[in-house]
Amino acid sequence: MNTHTTLRAEGFSCPSCVNKIEKQVGRLDGVDDVKVHFASSRIEVDHDPTLIGVDDLVAAVGKAGYTAAPSAF
């Protein structure tokens, strides 16, 4: 069963950042969908929590060159 996780990101400077993050996170095993909202700096990820955790998602965003943290909204 998939879960929906929202991350709040920092460091967005242009819309091309969206593609970099979506590509980096989307290639992870267990991730079904990634949507990056440039204007609100939110990253929404649908994933299988038994295959990939929130810390792994945050690390993947970090590999793309940005900082992210789990968000309550």
N, CA, C, O and CB atoms as a CASP TS submission, in Angstrom:
PFRMAT TS
TARGET T0000
AUTHOR 0000-0000-0000
METHOD Language model
MODEL 1
PARENT N/A
ATOM      1  N   MET     1       0.844  -1.187   0.000  1.00  0.00           N
ATOM      2  CA  MET     1       0.000   0.000   0.000  1.00  0.00           C
ATOM      3  C   MET     1       0.885   1.244   0.000  1.00  0.00           C
ATOM      4  O   MET     1       1.815   1.353   0.799  1.00  0.00           O
ATOM      5  CB  MET     1      -0.958   0.001   1.223  1.00  0.00           C
ATOM      6  N   ASN     2       0.593   2.165  -0.887  1.00  0.00           N
ATOM      7  CA  ASN     2       1.383   3.387  -1.000  1.00  0.00           C
ATOM      8  C   ASN     2       0.951   4.431   0.007  1.00  0.00           C
ATOM      9  O   ASN     2      -0.171   4.426   0.512  1.00  0.00           O
ATOM     10  CB  ASN     2       1.280   3.951  -2.396  1.00  0.00           C
ATOM     11  N   THR     3       1.880   5.319   0.277  1.00  0.00           N
ATOM     12  CA  THR     3       1.586   6.457   1.140  1.00  0.00           C
ATOM     13  C   THR     3       1.970   7.732   0.404  1.00  0.00           C
ATOM     14  O   THR     3       2.763   7.706  -0.537  1.00  0.00           O
ATOM     15  CB  THR     3       2.340   6.347   2.502  1.00  0.00           C
ATOM     16  N   HIS     4       1.407   8.828   0.838  1.00  0.00           N
ATOM     17  CA  HIS     4       1.669  10.128   0.225  1.00  0.00           C
ATOM     18  C   HIS     4       2.473  10.955   1.215  1.00  0.00           C
ATOM     19  O   HIS     4       2.037  11.170   2.346  1.00  0.00           O
ATOM     20  CB  HIS     4       0.339  10.858  -0.175  1.00  0.00           C
ATOM     21  N   THR     5       3.638  11.417   0.799  1.00  0.00           N
ATOM     22  CA  THR     5       4.505  12.216   1.671  1.00  0.00           C
ATOM     23  C   THR     5       4.715  13.583   1.037  1.00  0.00           C
ATOM     24  O   THR     5       4.946  13.695  -0.167  1.00  0.00           O
ATOM     25  CB  THR     5       5.874  11.504   1.917  1.00  0.00           C
ATOM     26  N   THR     6       4.632  14.609   1.858  1.00  0.00           N
ATOM     27  CA  THR     6       4.898  15.966   1.400  1.00  0.00           C
ATOM     28  C   THR     6       6.168  16.473   2.073  1.00  0.00           C
ATOM     29  O   THR     6       6.316  16.406   3.293  1.00  0.00           O
ATOM     30  CB  THR     6       3.695  16.905   1.700  1.00  0.00           C
ATOM     31  N   LEU     7       7.071  16.977   1.256  1.00  0.00           N
ATOM     32  CA  LEU     7       8.312  17.560   1.764  1.00  0.00           C
ATOM     33  C   LEU     7       8.306  19.050   1.448  1.00  0.00           C
ATOM     34  O   LEU     7       7.745  19.479   0.440  1.00  0.00           O
ATOM     35  CB  LEU     7       9.568  16.859   1.144  1.00  0.00           C
ATOM     36  N   ARG     8       8.923  19.820   2.305  1.00  0.00           N
ATOM     37  CA  ARG     8       9.126  21.246   2.026  1.00  0.00           C
ATOM     38  C   ARG     8      10.593  21.406   1.656  1.00  0.00           C
ATOM     39  O   ARG     8      11.484  20.994   2.399  1.00  0.00           O
ATOM     40  CB  ARG     8       8.730  22.165   3.269  1.00  0.00           C
ATOM     41  N   ALA     9      10.830  22.004   0.508  1.00  0.00           N
ATOM     42  CA  ALA     9      12.192  22.132  -0.004  1.00  0.00           C
ATOM     43  C   ALA     9      12.682  23.570   0.090  1.00  0.00           C
ATOM     44  O   ALA     9      11.896  24.514   0.171  1.00  0.00           O
ATOM     45  CB  ALA     9      12.265  21.649  -1.450  1.00  0.00           C
ATOM     46  N   GLU    10      13.994  23.706   0.077  1.00  0.00           N
ATOM     47  CA  GLU    10      14.621  25.019   0.058  1.00  0.00           C
ATOM     48  C   GLU    10      15.646  25.046  -1.068  1.00  0.00           C
ATOM     49  O   GLU    10      16.177  24.011  -1.470  1.00  0.00           O
ATOM     50  CB  GLU    10      15.284  25.349   1.431  1.00  0.00           C
ATOM     51  N   GLY    11      15.909  26.227  -1.561  1.00  0.00           N
ATOM     52  CA  GLY    11      16.963  26.382  -2.545  1.00  0.00           C
ATOM     53  C   GLY    11      16.498  26.412  -3.981  1.00  0.00           C
ATOM     54  O   GLY    11      17.322  26.440  -4.895  1.00  0.00           O
ATOM     55  N   PHE    12      15.178  26.408  -4.204  1.00  0.00           N
ATOM     56  CA  PHE    12      14.688  26.521  -5.576  1.00  0.00           C
ATOM     57  C   PHE    12      15.037  27.898  -6.117  1.00  0.00           C
ATOM     58  O   PHE    12      14.764  28.909  -5.470  1.00  0.00           O
ATOM     59  CB  PHE    12      13.155  26.274  -5.646  1.00  0.00           C
ATOM     60  N   SER    13      15.630  27.942  -7.279  1.00  0.00           N
ATOM     61  CA  SER    13      15.931  29.247  -7.856  1.00  0.00           C
ATOM     62  C   SER    13      15.317  29.422  -9.240  1.00  0.00           C
ATOM     63  O   SER    13      15.212  30.543  -9.739  1.00  0.00           O
ATOM     64  CB  SER    13      17.428  29.445  -7.934  1.00  0.00           C
ATOM     65  N   CYS    14      14.911  28.311  -9.861  1.00  0.00           N
ATOM     66  CA  CYS    14      14.320  28.413 -11.189  1.00  0.00           C
ATOM     67  C   CYS    14      13.479  27.159 -11.451  1.00  0.00           C
ATOM     68  O   CYS    14      13.640  26.138 -10.783  1.00  0.00           O
ATOM     69  CB  CYS    14      15.425  28.590 -12.283  1.00  0.00           C
ATOM     70  N   PRO    15      12.582  27.258 -12.435  1.00  0.00           N
ATOM     71  CA  PRO    15      11.721  26.104 -12.725  1.00  0.00           C
ATOM     72  C   PRO    15      12.491  24.856 -13.157  1.00  0.00           C
ATOM     73  O   PRO    15      11.963  23.749 -13.047  1.00  0.00           O
ATOM     74  CB  PRO    15      10.737  26.470 -13.800  1.00  0.00           C
ATOM     75  N   SER    16      13.715  25.004 -13.640  1.00  0.00           N
ATOM     76  CA  SER    16      14.473  23.808 -14.043  1.00  0.00           C
ATOM     77  C   SER    16      14.838  22.948 -12.839  1.00  0.00           C
ATOM     78  O   SER    16      15.153  21.767 -12.988  1.00  0.00           O
ATOM     79  CB  SER    16      15.749  24.211 -14.798  1.00  0.00           C
ATOM     80  N   CYS    17      14.797  23.535 -11.649  1.00  0.00           N
ATOM     81  CA  CYS    17      15.042  22.762 -10.425  1.00  0.00           C
ATOM     82  C   CYS    17      13.997  21.658 -10.295  1.00  0.00           C
ATOM     83  O   CYS    17      14.290  20.578  -9.781  1.00  0.00           O
ATOM     84  CB  CYS    17      15.019  23.684  -9.171  1.00  0.00           C
ATOM     85  N   VAL    18      12.795  21.926 -10.753  1.00  0.00           N
ATOM     86  CA  VAL    18      11.701  20.958 -10.665  1.00  0.00           C
ATOM     87  C   VAL    18      12.083  19.658 -11.371  1.00  0.00           C
ATOM     88  O   VAL    18      11.922  18.573 -10.811  1.00  0.00           O
ATOM     89  CB  VAL    18      10.409  21.542 -11.279  1.00  0.00           C
ATOM     90  N   ASN    19      12.583  19.769 -12.584  1.00  0.00           N
ATOM     91  CA  ASN    19      12.949  18.567 -13.347  1.00  0.00           C
ATOM     92  C   ASN    19      14.069  17.793 -12.684  1.00  0.00           C
ATOM     93  O   ASN    19      14.041  16.562 -12.669  1.00  0.00           O
ATOM     94  CB  ASN    19      13.360  18.943 -14.759  1.00  0.00           C
ATOM     95  N   LYS    20      15.057  18.489 -12.134  1.00  0.00           N
ATOM     96  CA  LYS    20      16.170  17.808 -11.483  1.00  0.00           C
ATOM     97  C   LYS    20      15.691  16.984 -10.299  1.00  0.00           C
ATOM     98  O   LYS    20      16.112  15.840 -10.124  1.00  0.00           O
ATOM     99  CB  LYS    20      17.220  18.816 -11.029  1.00  0.00           C
ATOM    100  N   ILE    21      14.821  17.555  -9.493  1.00  0.00           N
ATOM    101  CA  ILE    21      14.323  16.846  -8.306  1.00  0.00           C
ATOM    102  C   ILE    21      13.401  15.708  -8.716  1.00  0.00           C
ATOM    103  O   ILE    21      13.510  14.605  -8.180  1.00  0.00           O
ATOM    104  CB  ILE    21      13.582  17.816  -7.360  1.00  0.00           C
ATOM    105  N   GLU    22      12.497  15.956  -9.658  1.00  0.00           N
ATOM    106  CA  GLU    22      11.575  14.891 -10.083  1.00  0.00           C
ATOM    107  C   GLU    22      12.338  13.711 -10.659  1.00  0.00           C
ATOM    108  O   GLU    22      11.968  12.560 -10.427  1.00  0.00           O
ATOM    109  CB  GLU    22      10.573  15.421 -11.120  1.00  0.00           C
ATOM    110  N   LYS    23      13.396  13.984 -11.407  1.00  0.00           N
ATOM    111  CA  LYS    23      14.190  12.909 -11.999  1.00  0.00           C
ATOM    112  C   LYS    23      14.934  12.132 -10.916  1.00  0.00           C
ATOM    113  O   LYS    23      14.951  10.901 -10.941  1.00  0.00           O
ATOM    114  CB  LYS    23      15.185  13.476 -13.027  1.00  0.00           C
ATOM    115  N   GLN    24      15.548  12.836  -9.968  1.00  0.00           N
ATOM    116  CA  GLN    24      16.339  12.182  -8.924  1.00  0.00           C
ATOM    117  C   GLN    24      15.454  11.325  -8.011  1.00  0.00           C
ATOM    118  O   GLN    24      15.801  10.184  -7.703  1.00  0.00           O
ATOM    119  CB  GLN    24      17.092  13.232  -8.091  1.00  0.00           C
ATOM    120  N   VAL    25      14.339  11.862  -7.590  1.00  0.00           N
ATOM    121  CA  VAL    25      13.453  11.127  -6.672  1.00  0.00           C
ATOM    122  C   VAL    25      12.676  10.051  -7.429  1.00  0.00           C
ATOM    123  O   VAL    25      12.466   8.958  -6.903  1.00  0.00           O
ATOM    124  CB  VAL    25      12.471  12.099  -5.963  1.00  0.00           C
ATOM    125  N   GLY    26      12.253  10.343  -8.641  1.00  0.00           N
ATOM    126  CA  GLY    26      11.436   9.418  -9.411  1.00  0.00           C
ATOM    127  C   GLY    26      12.139   8.135  -9.809  1.00  0.00           C
ATOM    128  O   GLY    26      11.481   7.142 -10.121  1.00  0.00           O
ATOM    129  N   ARG    27      13.454   8.137  -9.804  1.00  0.00           N
ATOM    130  CA  ARG    27      14.182   6.927 -10.199  1.00  0.00           C
ATOM    131  C   ARG    27      14.356   5.933  -9.045  1.00  0.00           C
ATOM    132  O   ARG    27      14.858   4.829  -9.253  1.00  0.00           O
ATOM    133  CB  ARG    27      15.543   7.307 -10.747  1.00  0.00           C
ATOM    134  N   LEU    28      13.949   6.313  -7.845  1.00  0.00           N
ATOM    135  CA  LEU    28      14.106   5.433  -6.691  1.00  0.00           C
ATOM    136  C   LEU    28      13.090   4.296  -6.725  1.00  0.00           C
ATOM    137  O   LEU    28      11.934   4.489  -7.103  1.00  0.00           O
ATOM    138  CB  LEU    28      13.961   6.228  -5.392  1.00  0.00           C
ATOM    139  N   ASP    29      13.540   3.103  -6.325  1.00  0.00           N
ATOM    140  CA  ASP    29      12.631   1.962  -6.212  1.00  0.00           C
ATOM    141  C   ASP    29      11.577   2.267  -5.151  1.00  0.00           C
ATOM    142  O   ASP    29      11.898   2.732  -4.058  1.00  0.00           O
ATOM    143  CB  ASP    29      13.409   0.657  -5.859  1.00  0.00           C
ATOM    144  N   GLY    30      10.327   2.001  -5.485  1.00  0.00           N
ATOM    145  CA  GLY    30       9.244   2.209  -4.538  1.00  0.00           C
ATOM    146  C   GLY    30       8.537   3.535  -4.706  1.00  0.00           C
ATOM    147  O   GLY    30       7.506   3.766  -4.074  1.00  0.00           O
ATOM    148  N   VAL    31       9.070   4.421  -5.551  1.00  0.00           N
ATOM    149  CA  VAL    31       8.430   5.720  -5.808  1.00  0.00           C
ATOM    150  C   VAL    31       7.544   5.585  -7.031  1.00  0.00           C
ATOM    151  O   VAL    31       8.014   5.208  -8.105  1.00  0.00           O
ATOM    152  CB  VAL    31       9.491   6.855  -6.014  1.00  0.00           C
ATOM    153  N   ASP    32       6.253   5.892  -6.873  1.00  0.00           N
ATOM    154  CA  ASP    32       5.308   5.796  -7.986  1.00  0.00           C
ATOM    155  C   ASP    32       5.092   7.127  -8.688  1.00  0.00           C
ATOM    156  O   ASP    32       4.907   7.165  -9.904  1.00  0.00           O
ATOM    157  CB  ASP    32       3.986   5.269  -7.494  1.00  0.00           C
ATOM    158  N   ASP    33       5.114   8.222  -7.929  1.00  0.00           N
ATOM    159  CA  ASP    33       4.836   9.518  -8.545  1.00  0.00           C
ATOM    160  C   ASP    33       5.521  10.624  -7.742  1.00  0.00           C
ATOM    161  O   ASP    33       5.583  10.562  -6.514  1.00  0.00           O
ATOM    162  CB  ASP    33       3.304   9.771  -8.634  1.00  0.00           C
ATOM    163  N   VAL    34       6.024  11.619  -8.436  1.00  0.00           N
ATOM    164  CA  VAL    34       6.663  12.778  -7.806  1.00  0.00           C
ATOM    165  C   VAL    34       6.135  14.029  -8.475  1.00  0.00           C
ATOM    166  O   VAL    34       6.127  14.132  -9.702  1.00  0.00           O
ATOM    167  CB  VAL    34       8.221  12.704  -7.909  1.00  0.00           C
ATOM    168  N   LYS    35       5.693  14.979  -7.668  1.00  0.00           N
ATOM    169  CA  LYS    35       5.278  16.274  -8.197  1.00  0.00           C
ATOM    170  C   LYS    35       5.949  17.353  -7.378  1.00  0.00           C
ATOM    171  O   LYS    35       5.802  17.399  -6.157  1.00  0.00           O
ATOM    172  CB  LYS    35       3.728  16.434  -8.173  1.00  0.00           C
ATOM    173  N   VAL    36       6.688  18.226  -8.052  1.00  0.00           N
ATOM    174  CA  VAL    36       7.353  19.341  -7.398  1.00  0.00           C
ATOM    175  C   VAL    36       6.589  20.607  -7.746  1.00  0.00           C
ATOM    176  O   VAL    36       6.360  20.910  -8.917  1.00  0.00           O
ATOM    177  CB  VAL    36       8.852  19.447  -7.826  1.00  0.00           C
ATOM    178  N   HIS    37       6.196  21.340  -6.712  1.00  0.00           N
ATOM    179  CA  HIS    37       5.459  22.596  -6.890  1.00  0.00           C
ATOM    180  C   HIS    37       6.429  23.746  -6.656  1.00  0.00           C
ATOM    181  O   HIS    37       6.769  24.067  -5.517  1.00  0.00           O
ATOM    182  CB  HIS    37       4.225  22.689  -5.916  1.00  0.00           C
ATOM    183  N   PHE    38       6.864  24.352  -7.738  1.00  0.00           N
ATOM    184  CA  PHE    38       7.882  25.402  -7.670  1.00  0.00           C
ATOM    185  C   PHE    38       7.434  26.578  -6.810  1.00  0.00           C
ATOM    186  O   PHE    38       8.184  27.026  -5.942  1.00  0.00           O
ATOM    187  CB  PHE    38       8.223  25.891  -9.069  1.00  0.00           C
ATOM    188  N   ALA    39       6.241  27.077  -7.034  1.00  0.00           N
ATOM    189  CA  ALA    39       5.782  28.284  -6.350  1.00  0.00           C
ATOM    190  C   ALA    39       5.685  28.109  -4.836  1.00  0.00           C
ATOM    191  O   ALA    39       5.951  29.047  -4.086  1.00  0.00           O
ATOM    192  CB  ALA    39       4.441  28.698  -6.896  1.00  0.00           C
ATOM    193  N   SER    40       5.307  26.921  -4.388  1.00  0.00           N
ATOM    194  CA  SER    40       5.139  26.697  -2.952  1.00  0.00           C
ATOM    195  C   SER    40       6.293  25.911  -2.340  1.00  0.00           C
ATOM    196  O   SER    40       6.291  25.666  -1.134  1.00  0.00           O
ATOM    197  CB  SER    40       3.842  25.971  -2.695  1.00  0.00           C
ATOM    198  N   SER    41       7.268  25.514  -3.133  1.00  0.00           N
ATOM    199  CA  SER    41       8.432  24.746  -2.666  1.00  0.00           C
ATOM    200  C   SER    41       8.036  23.426  -2.012  1.00  0.00           C
ATOM    201  O   SER    41       8.690  22.969  -1.074  1.00  0.00           O
ATOM    202  CB  SER    41       9.240  25.576  -1.681  1.00  0.00           C
ATOM    203  N   ARG    42       6.971  22.821  -2.510  1.00  0.00           N
ATOM    204  CA  ARG    42       6.532  21.534  -1.974  1.00  0.00           C
ATOM    205  C   ARG    42       6.889  20.411  -2.940  1.00  0.00           C
ATOM    206  O   ARG    42       6.854  20.575  -4.160  1.00  0.00           O
ATOM    207  CB  ARG    42       5.016  21.546  -1.702  1.00  0.00           C
ATOM    208  N   ILE    43       7.231  19.271  -2.358  1.00  0.00           N
ATOM    209  CA  ILE    43       7.482  18.067  -3.141  1.00  0.00           C
ATOM    210  C   ILE    43       6.515  17.012  -2.629  1.00  0.00           C
ATOM    211  O   ILE    43       6.554  16.648  -1.453  1.00  0.00           O
ATOM    212  CB  ILE    43       8.987  17.587  -3.030  1.00  0.00           C
ATOM    213  N   GLU    44       5.652  16.522  -3.501  1.00  0.00           N
ATOM    214  CA  GLU    44       4.684  15.495  -3.127  1.00  0.00           C
ATOM    215  C   GLU    44       5.104  14.182  -3.771  1.00  0.00           C
ATOM    216  O   GLU    44       5.329  14.110  -4.979  1.00  0.00           O
ATOM    217  CB  GLU    44       3.234  15.893  -3.559  1.00  0.00           C
ATOM    218  N   VAL    45       5.206  13.143  -2.944  1.00  0.00           N
ATOM    219  CA  VAL    45       5.695  11.857  -3.415  1.00  0.00           C
ATOM    220  C   VAL    45       4.728  10.755  -2.991  1.00  0.00           C
ATOM    221  O   VAL    45       4.369  10.649  -1.818  1.00  0.00           O
ATOM    222  CB  VAL    45       7.117  11.579  -2.874  1.00  0.00           C
ATOM    223  N   ASP    46       4.312   9.938  -3.954  1.00  0.00           N
ATOM    224  CA  ASP    46       3.562   8.718  -3.664  1.00  0.00           C
ATOM    225  C   ASP    46       4.564   7.577  -3.704  1.00  0.00           C
ATOM    226  O   ASP    46       5.232   7.362  -4.715  1.00  0.00           O
ATOM    227  CB  ASP    46       2.373   8.490  -4.689  1.00  0.00           C
ATOM    228  N   HIS    47       4.667   6.838  -2.590  1.00  0.00           N
ATOM    229  CA  HIS    47       5.681   5.789  -2.520  1.00  0.00           C
ATOM    230  C   HIS    47       5.237   4.641  -1.623  1.00  0.00           C
ATOM    231  O   HIS    47       4.309   4.766  -0.824  1.00  0.00           O
ATOM    232  CB  HIS    47       6.999   6.361  -2.015  1.00  0.00           C
ATOM    233  N   ASP    48       5.934   3.519  -1.785  1.00  0.00           N
ATOM    234  CA  ASP    48       5.687   2.339  -0.950  1.00  0.00           C
ATOM    235  C   ASP    48       6.597   2.448   0.265  1.00  0.00           C
ATOM    236  O   ASP    48       7.815   2.338   0.120  1.00  0.00           O
ATOM    237  CB  ASP    48       5.943   0.991  -1.743  1.00  0.00           C
ATOM    238  N   PRO    49       6.049   2.661   1.458  1.00  0.00           N
ATOM    239  CA  PRO    49       6.889   2.878   2.638  1.00  0.00           C
ATOM    240  C   PRO    49       7.679   1.635   3.060  1.00  0.00           C
ATOM    241  O   PRO    49       8.612   1.740   3.856  1.00  0.00           O
ATOM    242  CB  PRO    49       6.032   3.337   3.787  1.00  0.00           C
ATOM    243  N   THR    50       7.312   0.455   2.531  1.00  0.00           N
ATOM    244  CA  THR    50       8.089  -0.745   2.861  1.00  0.00           C
ATOM    245  C   THR    50       9.369  -0.818   2.025  1.00  0.00           C
ATOM    246  O   THR    50      10.307  -1.533   2.379  1.00  0.00           O
ATOM    247  CB  THR    50       7.240  -2.011   2.637  1.00  0.00           C
ATOM    248  N   LEU    51       9.403  -0.072   0.915  1.00  0.00           N
ATOM    249  CA  LEU    51      10.589  -0.064   0.045  1.00  0.00           C
ATOM    250  C   LEU    51      11.459   1.168   0.237  1.00  0.00           C
ATOM    251  O   LEU    51      12.682   1.098   0.112  1.00  0.00           O
ATOM    252  CB  LEU    51      10.167  -0.152  -1.401  1.00  0.00           C
ATOM    253  N   ILE    52      10.829   2.295   0.540  1.00  0.00           N
ATOM    254  CA  ILE    52      11.584   3.544   0.667  1.00  0.00           C
ATOM    255  C   ILE    52      10.921   4.439   1.716  1.00  0.00           C
ATOM    256  O   ILE    52       9.708   4.645   1.712  1.00  0.00           O
ATOM    257  CB  ILE    52      11.676   4.280  -0.704  1.00  0.00           C
ATOM    258  N   GLY    53      11.754   4.960   2.605  1.00  0.00           N
ATOM    259  CA  GLY    53      11.249   5.800   3.688  1.00  0.00           C
ATOM    260  C   GLY    53      11.418   7.277   3.403  1.00  0.00           C
ATOM    261  O   GLY    53      12.013   7.675   2.402  1.00  0.00           O
ATOM    262  N   VAL    54      10.882   8.077   4.305  1.00  0.00           N
ATOM    263  CA  VAL    54      10.948   9.529   4.154  1.00  0.00           C
ATOM    264  C   VAL    54      12.400  10.009   4.170  1.00  0.00           C
ATOM    265  O   VAL    54      12.757  10.924   3.429  1.00  0.00           O
ATOM    266  CB  VAL    54      10.144  10.224   5.270  1.00  0.00           C
ATOM    267  N   ASP    55      13.236   9.398   5.010  1.00  0.00           N
ATOM    268  CA  ASP    55      14.648   9.806   5.058  1.00  0.00           C
ATOM    269  C   ASP    55      15.328   9.576   3.707  1.00  0.00           C
ATOM    270  O   ASP    55      16.174  10.367   3.292  1.00  0.00           O
ATOM    271  CB  ASP    55      15.397   9.032   6.167  1.00  0.00           C
ATOM    272  N   ASP    56      14.955   8.491   3.023  1.00  0.00           N
ATOM    273  CA  ASP    56      15.528   8.209   1.705  1.00  0.00           C
ATOM    274  C   ASP    56      15.094   9.262   0.689  1.00  0.00           C
ATOM    275  O   ASP    56      15.876   9.651  -0.179  1.00  0.00           O
ATOM    276  CB  ASP    56      15.112   6.807   1.226  1.00  0.00           C
ATOM    277  N   LEU    57      13.848   9.722   0.797  1.00  0.00           N
ATOM    278  CA  LEU    57      13.351  10.759  -0.108  1.00  0.00           C
ATOM    279  C   LEU    57      14.104  12.068   0.118  1.00  0.00           C
ATOM    280  O   LEU    57      14.497  12.747  -0.831  1.00  0.00           O
ATOM    281  CB  LEU    57      11.835  10.973   0.089  1.00  0.00           C
ATOM    282  N   VAL    58      14.298  12.409   1.397  1.00  0.00           N
ATOM    283  CA  VAL    58      15.042  13.632   1.738  1.00  0.00           C
ATOM    284  C   VAL    58      16.474  13.533   1.208  1.00  0.00           C
ATOM    285  O   VAL    58      17.018  14.509   0.690  1.00  0.00           O
ATOM    286  CB  VAL    58      15.047  13.867   3.282  1.00  0.00           C
ATOM    287  N   ALA    59      17.078  12.359   1.339  1.00  0.00           N
ATOM    288  CA  ALA    59      18.451  12.160   0.846  1.00  0.00           C
ATOM    289  C   ALA    59      18.520  12.303  -0.673  1.00  0.00           C
ATOM    290  O   ALA    59      19.486  12.857  -1.198  1.00  0.00           O
ATOM    291  CB  ALA    59      18.976  10.775   1.266  1.00  0.00           C
ATOM    292  N   ALA    60      17.517  11.815  -1.373  1.00  0.00           N
ATOM    293  CA  ALA    60      17.491  11.919  -2.833  1.00  0.00           C
ATOM    294  C   ALA    60      17.383  13.378  -3.272  1.00  0.00           C
ATOM    295  O   ALA    60      18.024  13.787  -4.240  1.00  0.00           O
ATOM    296  CB  ALA    60      16.320  11.103  -3.411  1.00  0.00           C
ATOM    297  N   VAL    61      16.579  14.156  -2.567  1.00  0.00           N
ATOM    298  CA  VAL    61      16.481  15.587  -2.876  1.00  0.00           C
ATOM    299  C   VAL    61      17.839  16.249  -2.625  1.00  0.00           C
ATOM    300  O   VAL    61      18.257  17.129  -3.377  1.00  0.00           O
ATOM    301  CB  VAL    61      15.362  16.271  -2.016  1.00  0.00           C
ATOM    302  N   GLY    62      18.515  15.820  -1.569  1.00  0.00           N
ATOM    303  CA  GLY    62      19.845  16.340  -1.271  1.00  0.00           C
ATOM    304  C   GLY    62      20.840  16.028  -2.377  1.00  0.00           C
ATOM    305  O   GLY    62      21.692  16.855  -2.701  1.00  0.00           O
ATOM    306  N   LYS    63      20.736  14.824  -2.963  1.00  0.00           N
ATOM    307  CA  LYS    63      21.630  14.457  -4.064  1.00  0.00           C
ATOM    308  C   LYS    63      21.398  15.349  -5.283  1.00  0.00           C
ATOM    309  O   LYS    63      22.312  15.578  -6.076  1.00  0.00           O
ATOM    310  CB  LYS    63      21.429  12.982  -4.445  1.00  0.00           C
ATOM    311  N   ALA    64      20.179  15.845  -5.427  1.00  0.00           N
ATOM    312  CA  ALA    64      19.879  16.759  -6.539  1.00  0.00           C
ATOM    313  C   ALA    64      20.395  18.168  -6.254  1.00  0.00           C
ATOM    314  O   ALA    64      20.386  19.028  -7.134  1.00  0.00           O
ATOM    315  CB  ALA    64      18.365  16.802  -6.804  1.00  0.00           C
ATOM    316  N   GLY    65      20.850  18.401  -5.008  1.00  0.00           N
ATOM    317  CA  GLY    65      21.434  19.694  -4.673  1.00  0.00           C
ATOM    318  C   GLY    65      20.536  20.631  -3.880  1.00  0.00           C
ATOM    319  O   GLY    65      20.789  21.833  -3.810  1.00  0.00           O
ATOM    320  N   TYR    66      19.480  20.073  -3.280  1.00  0.00           N
ATOM    321  CA  TYR    66      18.540  20.912  -2.549  1.00  0.00           C
ATOM    322  C   TYR    66      18.301  20.337  -1.159  1.00  0.00           C
ATOM    323  O   TYR    66      18.570  19.163  -0.904  1.00  0.00           O
ATOM    324  CB  TYR    66      17.210  21.040  -3.316  1.00  0.00           C
ATOM    325  N   THR    67      17.797  21.175  -0.274  1.00  0.00           N
ATOM    326  CA  THR    67      17.484  20.761   1.084  1.00  0.00           C
ATOM    327  C   THR    67      15.982  20.553   1.197  1.00  0.00           C
ATOM    328  O   THR    67      15.192  21.356   0.700  1.00  0.00           O
ATOM    329  CB  THR    67      17.982  21.806   2.118  1.00  0.00           C
ATOM    330  N   ALA    68      15.591  19.452   1.865  1.00  0.00           N
ATOM    331  CA  ALA    68      14.164  19.185   2.056  1.00  0.00           C
ATOM    332  C   ALA    68      13.949  18.602   3.444  1.00  0.00           C
ATOM    333  O   ALA    68      14.853  18.019   4.043  1.00  0.00           O
ATOM    334  CB  ALA    68      13.621  18.218   0.962  1.00  0.00           C
ATOM    335  N   ALA    69      12.739  18.774   3.936  1.00  0.00           N
ATOM    336  CA  ALA    69      12.349  18.225   5.229  1.00  0.00           C
ATOM    337  C   ALA    69      10.892  17.811   5.143  1.00  0.00           C
ATOM    338  O   ALA    69      10.120  18.400   4.386  1.00  0.00           O
ATOM    339  CB  ALA    69      12.575  19.254   6.383  1.00  0.00           C
ATOM    340  N   PRO    70      10.508  16.792   5.922  1.00  0.00           N
ATOM    341  CA  PRO    70       9.099  16.379   5.931  1.00  0.00           C
ATOM    342  C   PRO    70       8.214  17.546   6.367  1.00  0.00           C
ATOM    343  O   PRO    70       8.600  18.356   7.210  1.00  0.00           O
ATOM    344  CB  PRO    70       8.889  15.160   6.870  1.00  0.00           C
ATOM    345  N   SER    71       7.039  17.613   5.788  1.00  0.00           N
ATOM    346  CA  SER    71       6.121  18.701   6.090  1.00  0.00           C
ATOM    347  C   SER    71       4.814  18.138   6.609  1.00  0.00           C
ATOM    348  O   SER    71       4.392  17.051   6.214  1.00  0.00           O
ATOM    349  CB  SER    71       5.879  19.575   4.852  1.00  0.00           C
ATOM    350  N   ALA    72       4.178  18.880   7.491  1.00  0.00           N
ATOM    351  CA  ALA    72       2.906  18.445   8.055  1.00  0.00           C
ATOM    352  C   ALA    72       1.719  18.826   7.174  1.00  0.00           C
ATOM    353  O   ALA    72       0.603  18.373   7.430  1.00  0.00           O
ATOM    354  CB  ALA    72       2.726  19.034   9.434  1.00  0.00           C
ATOM    355  N   PHE    73       1.929  19.644   6.145  1.00  0.00           N
ATOM    356  CA  PHE    73       0.789  20.048   5.309  1.00  0.00           C
ATOM    357  C   PHE    73       0.778  19.319   4.011  1.00  0.00           C
ATOM    358  O   PHE    73      -0.111  19.537   3.188  1.00  0.00           O
ATOM    359  CB  PHE    73       0.808  21.529   5.049  1.00  0.00           C
TER
END
